[in-house]
Amino acid sequence: MPAGKRLRMRPTDLSTAKRLLFLGLIASLVATAAIAIGVLLFSEFDATTERILGTTALLALASLLALPAGILLDQRRYRLLAWATIALVVGAFAVAMALIWGTWESGDEEGLGKALAIGTTLAAVSAQASITTSRRRPDDSTAVRMLYVGAIGLSLAVAVLVTAAVVSETEHEAVFRGIGALIVADLLFVALQSLIRRAAQAGPPSAEGVASLRVTGPAQAIEAAIPELERRGLHVEREG
């Protein structure tokens, strides 16, 4: 292999896992909308219709929350976080289905409701961690890295407070105000990461979204670098 070689890089095609998650999200959204339209035009809401509508809507939400985990798995990064996110999403969805379709005594239903609130919060926190982690780059600035850590910390604080509030059945307004303030700050930190990262990008992308880079050096070192580029979402083609 020659010392100088041209590598052409373009975005990697969607993996099968991500494609399935996208298709599941699209199908559940279409089903939810179709059922809602059909009921509004031709029928009335009854218990079964409400359950079906709730099931499809929650399936769409579950697919959306699991999507960041699929991105991490596709990148072959932080797989433990990705599988933890999927497990939490599946667990919360299972509890929701039990509540919707099961017949429970008041005490059991209350316990499932608490489990659903806690499980959904943990799934959302894990999904946020997955999506922000999937966007991390080695060249991120110190500000972006600090915002990433801060967002993770804020989301964990929200999870702790929500869990404590649900378990203790608190009705103190200050607790809910505090949770709301932490959520707003968390969302701000997440948004700022993307904004700062985009502002730091140098140069506009090419018209076809393809970058060409000539790499020189030992052939073994070049080959070793290619898998890392592909893990970052680039497709590498060798020329010459």
C-alpha positions as CSV (number, residue, x, y, z in Angstrom):
1,M,0.0,0.0,0.0
2,P,1.5,3.4,-0.9
3,A,2.4,5.9,1.8
4,G,0.1,8.5,0.4
5,K,-3.6,7.6,0.0
6,R,-6.8,9.5,-0.6
7,L,-9.7,8.7,1.6
8,R,-13.2,9.7,0.7
9,M,-15.6,10.1,3.6
10,R,-19.4,10.4,3.6
11,P,-22.1,9.8,6.2
12,T,-22.6,6.1,7.0
13,D,-25.9,4.6,5.9
14,L,-28.4,3.8,8.6
15,S,-27.9,0.5,10.4
16,T,-30.5,-2.1,10.5
17,A,-31.1,-1.4,14.2
18,K,-31.7,2.3,13.6
19,R,-33.8,1.6,10.6
20,L,-36.1,-0.7,12.5
21,L,-36.5,1.9,15.3
22,F,-37.4,4.6,12.8
23,L,-39.9,2.3,11.1
24,G,-41.4,1.4,14.5
25,L,-41.7,5.1,15.4
26,I,-43.3,6.0,12.0
27,A,-45.7,3.0,12.1
28,S,-46.9,3.8,15.7
29,L,-47.4,7.5,14.9
30,V,-49.4,6.6,11.7
31,A,-51.5,4.0,13.6
32,T,-52.2,6.5,16.4
33,A,-53.3,9.2,14.0
34,A,-55.4,6.7,12.0
35,I,-57.2,5.4,15.0
36,A,-57.9,9.0,16.3
37,I,-59.2,10.1,12.9
38,G,-61.4,7.0,12.6
39,V,-62.9,7.5,16.0
40,L,-63.5,11.2,15.5
41,L,-65.2,10.6,12.2
42,F,-67.1,7.3,12.5
43,S,-67.3,6.2,16.1
44,E,-67.3,7.1,19.8
45,F,-64.7,6.5,22.4
46,D,-65.1,3.4,24.5
47,A,-62.8,1.6,26.8
48,T,-61.2,-0.6,24.1
49,T,-60.7,2.3,21.8
50,E,-59.0,4.3,24.5
51,R,-56.7,1.4,25.3
52,I,-55.7,0.9,21.7
53,L,-55.1,4.6,21.2
54,G,-53.1,4.7,24.4
55,T,-51.1,1.7,23.4
56,T,-50.1,3.0,20.0
57,A,-49.2,6.5,21.5
58,L,-47.0,4.9,24.2
59,L,-45.4,2.7,21.6
60,A,-44.4,5.8,19.6
61,L,-43.0,7.4,22.8
62,A,-41.1,4.2,23.6
63,S,-39.6,4.1,20.1
64,L,-38.5,7.7,20.4
65,L,-36.9,7.2,23.8
66,A,-35.1,4.0,22.5
67,L,-33.8,5.7,19.4
68,P,-30.7,7.3,21.0
69,A,-29.7,3.8,22.3
70,G,-29.8,2.5,18.7
71,I,-27.5,5.3,17.7
72,L,-25.0,4.4,20.3
73,L,-25.1,0.7,19.4
74,D,-24.6,1.7,15.7
75,Q,-21.5,3.7,16.8
76,R,-20.2,0.8,18.8
77,R,-19.8,3.1,21.8
78,Y,-21.0,3.0,25.4
79,R,-23.0,-0.2,24.8
80,L,-23.7,-0.6,28.5
81,L,-25.5,2.8,28.5
82,A,-27.4,1.9,25.3
83,W,-28.6,-1.4,26.6
84,A,-29.5,0.1,30.0
85,T,-31.6,2.7,28.1
86,I,-33.4,0.0,26.1
87,A,-34.1,-2.0,29.3
88,L,-35.6,1.0,31.1
89,V,-37.7,2.0,28.1
90,V,-39.0,-1.6,27.8
91,G,-39.7,-1.8,31.5
92,A,-41.6,1.4,31.6
93,F,-43.6,0.4,28.5
94,A,-44.5,-3.0,30.1
95,V,-45.8,-1.3,33.3
96,A,-47.8,1.1,31.1
97,M,-49.3,-1.8,29.2
98,A,-50.2,-3.6,32.5
99,L,-52.0,-0.5,33.7
100,I,-53.9,0.0,30.4
101,W,-55.0,-3.5,29.8
102,G,-55.1,-5.1,33.3
103,T,-57.7,-5.1,35.9
104,W,-56.3,-4.1,39.3
105,E,-57.4,-3.3,42.8
106,S,-57.0,0.3,43.8
107,G,-53.9,-0.4,45.9
108,D,-52.2,-2.4,43.1
109,E,-53.1,0.2,40.5
110,E,-51.6,3.0,42.7
111,G,-48.4,1.0,43.1
112,L,-48.2,0.5,39.3
113,G,-48.8,4.2,38.8
114,K,-45.8,5.0,41.0
115,A,-43.6,2.4,39.2
116,L,-44.6,3.9,35.9
117,A,-43.8,7.5,37.0
118,I,-40.4,6.4,38.3
119,G,-39.6,4.1,35.3
120,T,-40.6,6.7,32.8
121,T,-38.4,9.3,34.5
122,L,-35.4,7.0,34.5
123,A,-36.0,6.0,30.9
124,A,-36.1,9.7,29.8
125,V,-32.9,10.5,31.8
126,S,-31.1,7.5,30.3
127,A,-32.3,8.4,26.8
128,Q,-31.0,12.0,27.3
129,A,-27.6,10.6,28.4
130,S,-27.5,8.4,25.3
131,I,-28.3,11.1,22.8
132,T,-25.8,13.6,24.3
133,T,-23.2,10.9,24.6
134,S,-23.6,9.9,21.0
135,R,-22.9,13.4,19.9
136,R,-19.7,13.8,21.8
137,R,-16.5,14.4,19.7
138,P,-12.9,14.2,20.7
139,D,-12.4,17.8,19.6
140,D,-15.3,19.1,21.8
141,S,-14.3,22.3,23.7
142,T,-14.0,22.5,27.4
143,A,-17.3,24.4,27.6
144,V,-19.1,21.6,25.7
145,R,-17.6,19.0,28.0
146,M,-18.6,20.9,31.1
147,L,-22.1,21.4,29.8
148,Y,-22.3,17.6,29.1
149,V,-21.3,16.8,32.6
150,G,-23.7,19.4,34.0
151,A,-26.6,18.1,32.0
152,I,-26.0,14.6,33.2
153,G,-25.8,15.8,36.8
154,L,-29.0,17.8,36.5
155,S,-30.9,14.9,34.9
156,L,-29.8,12.6,37.7
157,A,-31.0,15.2,40.3
158,V,-34.4,15.3,38.5
159,A,-34.6,11.5,38.7
160,V,-33.7,11.5,42.4
161,L,-36.2,14.2,43.2
162,V,-39.0,12.7,41.2
163,T,-38.4,9.3,42.8
164,A,-38.4,10.8,46.3
165,A,-41.6,12.8,45.5
166,V,-43.4,9.7,44.2
167,V,-42.4,7.4,47.0
168,S,-43.2,9.9,49.7
169,E,-46.3,11.2,48.0
170,T,-45.3,14.7,48.8
171,E,-47.6,17.6,47.9
172,H,-45.2,20.4,48.7
173,E,-45.2,23.0,46.0
174,A,-41.5,23.8,46.5
175,V,-40.6,20.3,45.5
176,F,-42.4,20.5,42.1
177,R,-41.0,24.0,41.5
178,G,-37.5,22.7,42.1
179,I,-38.1,19.8,39.8
180,G,-39.4,22.1,37.1
181,A,-36.4,24.5,37.5
182,L,-34.0,21.6,37.2
183,I,-35.7,20.3,34.0
184,V,-35.5,23.8,32.4
185,A,-31.8,24.1,33.3
186,D,-31.1,20.6,32.0
187,L,-32.8,21.3,28.7
188,L,-30.8,24.5,28.4
189,F,-27.5,22.7,29.0
190,V,-28.4,20.1,26.3
191,A,-29.3,22.7,23.8
192,L,-26.2,24.8,24.5
193,Q,-24.0,21.7,23.7
194,S,-25.3,21.5,20.2
195,L,-25.3,25.2,19.6
196,I,-21.7,25.7,20.8
197,R,-20.5,22.6,18.8
198,R,-22.1,23.9,15.6
199,A,-20.7,27.4,16.1
200,A,-17.2,25.9,16.4
201,Q,-17.4,23.9,13.2
202,A,-15.1,25.3,10.6
203,G,-16.2,25.7,7.0
204,P,-19.4,24.8,5.3
205,P,-20.0,21.2,4.1
206,S,-19.5,20.3,0.5
207,A,-22.5,20.3,-1.8
208,E,-22.7,16.5,-1.9
209,G,-21.8,16.0,1.8
210,V,-18.6,14.2,0.8
211,A,-15.2,15.2,2.2
212,S,-11.9,14.2,0.5
213,L,-8.8,13.9,2.6
214,R,-5.3,12.8,1.5
215,V,-3.6,10.9,4.3
216,T,0.1,10.2,4.3
217,G,2.1,8.0,6.6
218,P,2.7,4.3,7.4
219,A,0.2,2.1,5.7
220,Q,-0.5,0.2,9.0
221,A,-1.3,3.5,10.8
222,I,-3.7,4.6,8.1
223,E,-5.5,1.3,8.2
224,A,-5.7,1.5,12.0
225,A,-7.3,4.9,11.8
226,I,-10.1,3.9,9.4
227,P,-12.3,2.0,11.9
228,E,-12.2,5.0,14.3
229,L,-13.4,7.3,11.5
230,E,-16.2,4.9,10.7
231,R,-17.3,4.7,14.3
232,R,-17.7,8.5,14.2
233,G,-20.3,8.2,11.5
234,L,-18.1,8.5,8.4
235,H,-17.8,6.1,5.5
236,V,-14.3,5.7,4.2
237,E,-13.4,4.8,0.6
238,R,-9.8,4.1,-0.4
239,E,-8.5,5.6,-3.6
240,G,-5.1,5.0,-5.2
